[in-house]
Amino acid sequence: MNTKRLCALIASLPTLFCLTTSCGKVGPDWKSPGVTSYHEWTEDNARVTSGEEDLSHWWTQFDDPTLTYLIETARLSNATLTAKAWRIEEARAALGIAVGEFFPQQQRAFGSHYDIQLSKNGPNTQLADLKFKDALLGFQSSWELDFWGKFRRGIESAEADYSASIEDYRDFLVILTADVASAYFRLKTIEERLLILDDNIRIQARGLEIASARFEAGYVTDLDVQQAKALLKETEARKPLLLLEKVNAENSLAVLTGKSPETMRNLSCNFNPLPPPPLQMAAGVPADLLCRRPDIRRATLIARSSLARIGIAESELYPSLSISGSIGLESAFSTQSTKADRKFFSSDSLFFSYGPSFSWPILNYGRLENQVIRQKAIYYSLLSELENSVLSAYAEAENALAAFVYFHDQVTVLEEMAKAARRATSLANTQYVEGMADYTRVLTASEKALEAEERLAESKGNIFQSVVSTYKSLGGGW
């Protein structure tokens, strides 16, 4: 009879499982939040197009092997990115734990084997066996049924957290790729400015020689020599600051790529000059930002996880129903027992117990209700942060696209300015040598030429920085 009851219990377990999974879940279900969405960019310019572009490897358009090497190295060696990968493993394990909570929460096997010697002088031992063995082997389990969806909501929350950890990894990939490219283009811009500075130092050194020769010949006073010398030293004084900026950029690349500063300095010796900047930017459709940017996707998933925790908090308001039971074999026999009496693996040794139970925290003094209110407040605050993230993403993209357009316009003007300044310097030097002008004109023209060339190099570098910022704001790099 006992065996039949046990078989009936085991046969009812699938029914209980189906009943549990088919029950409703307390708490709100997820619905995609209505966040702000735009359909076109405000920057109406021919340089900005709405064409589609593969943003996963946007840096390859520059056809720069060094840049590609640095980005790939950073993706393999960056310590922070490695930590983000381990966060994914942590979230995956947390999801596995949440899934396991849905099934019987407590299971344990137990067993023992004792040799027992009772005291002859103990109570109630006159007719008992004083020396015997006791063997026990069994299994015990307890299962809190998920009638209110607490564990299923826990799985929903853990799944969202796991997906959010993946988006967090992707978001750092976007940031890391952009930071490496930005530091690389900053370094190349500095090197171009150093070349301009060295060219001007050579020209001004030649001007000092000319002024000194004319002074020795008696054509000019010592004023021209001192002016030429002051101009040369002022230009030379700029070089240490540029070299310091170069060292800082190299060190930034070293940190981002996980390499030593010495490696970056050796690598910078092989850097190619800046290529021509891109003339157009394919920005796609603004609404694609909501699907493309990992930080927005992560914020959405974090809000979804928080919503599931509202259901978990609400389920604590209701009674929890559990089924517990144990089954096993137990046998005790004296040392004088025959082999036939020592039947451990037999139906006579079988024992089991099972039954339902419930618990309901009736007097919780508002703790459970306020926990629900707290989780709702967290959820709505996350929705507000999500809306702010979307608006910030649009602003970042618009700013980057505007910078791309206006720096191009600035370069066009500065190229003409630099061309005119170089021509003015050449004419001023010719007139000075021929005695038609004093050195003040040479001084002014040289300063203007150096300023124009440096501003032109900086503006070209700013175009590359705006390209990097645009792809970063569009979520490119994963």
Secondary structure, DSSP 8 states (H G I E B T S, - for coil): -HHHHHHHHHHHHHHHHHHHHHS---S-----------SS-S---TTEE------TTGGGGG--HHHHHHHHHHHHH-HHHHHHHHHHHHHHHHHHHHHHHHS-SEEEEEEEEEEEE--TTSTT-SSS-SEEEEEEEEEEEEEEE-SSSHHHHHHHHHHHHHHHHHHHHHHHHHHHHHHHHHHHHHHHHHHHHHHHHHHHHHHHHHHHHHHHHHHHTTSS-HHHHHHHHHHHHHHHHHHHHHHHHHHHHHHHHHHHHT--HHHHHHHHTT--------S-EE---GGGHHHH-HHHHHHHHHHHHHHHHHHHHHHTTS-EEEEEEEEEEEEEEETT--GGG--SSSGGGEEEEEEEEEE-----TTHHHHHHHHHHHHHHHHHHHHHHHHHHHHHHHHHHHHHHHHHHHHHHHHHHHHHHHHHHHHHHHHHHHTTSS-HHHHHHHHHHHHHHHHHHHHHHHHHHHHHHHHHHHTT---
